[in-house]
């Protein structure tokens, strides 16, 4: 009996490992950290076909990593809880330490991030009210409205490229996008630096900010403040 119980325990634990053992499912979970979404929205964001996306979501739902609600005829998916986000963070951190191939893939994607001297969530919390810092959310205005770092302004990536001259001098820009593998903020930090504007990215984006207990503001009150 003892052997059977032990086997069943590990069988149940393995359900979570099996659910995470798919690049597509990991990508969908990352996208759902940005907020709840229907299948069509996830298809558009991920580039994965509708049938495959639906099948992968059912796998995640079967392991209780995502939950759903109905909105008319639409099924809306979301992460089952903040513990799922923390699990993803622990997985990513462990993998980045243990897998040299992953570190190379991240460098290929983001470039040499160490040269950008990323700001940690802890550092930003300590200086969030510093008038010498301008925090810019480079995601879409819709993402900003759903939740952003307190005191951040909304300046989506495409607009920032066009409004470079509107960035006040004499401040350091802290730019952030969605998650640890988002290319927008590192690319824009390099662009800002090429215009002699001091800038650094927020390490791990708003995803890591939330994972480490950072508060969010909602609404559009600070959108376009640098225009």
Buried (B, 14 or more C-beta within 10 A) or exposed (E): EEEEEEEEEEEEEEBBEEBBEBEBBBBBBBBBBBBBBBBEBBBEBBEBEEEEBBEBBEBBBEBEBBBBEEEEEEBBBBBBEEEBBEBBBEBBBEEEEEEEEEEEEBEEEBBEBEEBEBBBBEBBBEEBEBEEBBBBBBBBBEBBBBBBBBBBBBBBBEBBEEEEEEBEEEBBBBBBBBBBBBEBBBBBBBBBBEEEBBBBBBBBBBBBBBBBEBEEBEEEEBBBBBE
